[in-house]
Amino acid sequence: TINQIALGSAVISWMPPTQNADGSALTDLAGYRIYYGRNRDQLDQAVSIDSPGVTTHVVENLSPSVWYFAMTSLNSRGVESERSGTASKTIG
């Protein structure tokens, strides 16, 4: 018989930013990037979300482990914000 590993998912949700790092109004939000991985200090996978109106994303096909997540926002010029704080979820 073949044992199959059950893969899991994590739902990431956020509030869209309204200000730039300098405190000025953010008027050209273009999307987000979610970074994730099994090492808090090396989030080696990423997914881009090219719609500023999206506030939830499901990261799928995660193997049993503790997974860590952080995200950034991007403006229309491709400038990426600092990463958010890191959150974790145990799969499996």
N, C-alpha and C positions, 0 to 999 in steps of 0.2 A: 504494500500500500504506500501511497505517497501522502505525506503530511503536508497540508497547506498552511502557510502562515497567514493569519488573518491580518489584513491591512486596515489601518484606521484613517481617520481624518480629523482635522482641526478647523473649527470655524473661527475666523479672525474678523473682528468688527472694530470700527473706529469712528471717531468724529472728524469730519473734514477740518483742516486748519483754516483759520481766518486771517492770520497774520504771518508776515515774513519774520525771519530771525531778528531783524532790526526794529520790529514793532509796527512797521507800516502795513497797510491793508494788503492782503494777498488777493490780487485780482486776476491772476493768470494760472490758477491751479490746473494742471493737465492730467494728473494721475498719481499713481502710487507704486511702490515696489515693496514687496514682502520678502524679507530674507529669513531663511530657516535652515536648521541643521541640528545634528545631535551633539554638537559641542558648543556651549554658550559663547566661547571665544572665537569660534570659526563657523559662522553661518554661511555655509558654502553653496547653498541653493537659493534661487530667487525666482519670483514670478512678478511680471509687470502687469499693472492694471491701467489701461489707457483711457479711463473714463473717470473724471473727477466726481461724478454723481454717485459712484458705487461706494458703499460703506461696509460691505461684508464680502468675504471671499472664503471659500472652502478649499483648504489644502488637502489633497487626497493622496492615497497610496503610501501612507506612512507606515513603516515597519514598526513592530513593537520596540519601544525605547522611550526615553525622555527626549522630546523635541523642543527646541528653543526657537522663538520667533521675534523679529523686530521689523519695523517698517520705516519707510521714508515717503515723503511727498515730492513731486516734481512739478516744476512750472513749465510754461509753454516753451521756454528756451532750453529745457533739459537740465536746468540746475536742480540738483538733488539736495534735500534738507539733511540735517543731521539725523541719525537713526533714533528711533524712539527707544524707550526702555525695553528690556528683553523680558518676554513672558515665556512660560513653559507649559507643556502638556505631556502627560504620560499616556502613551498609546499601548494598548494590550495588557 
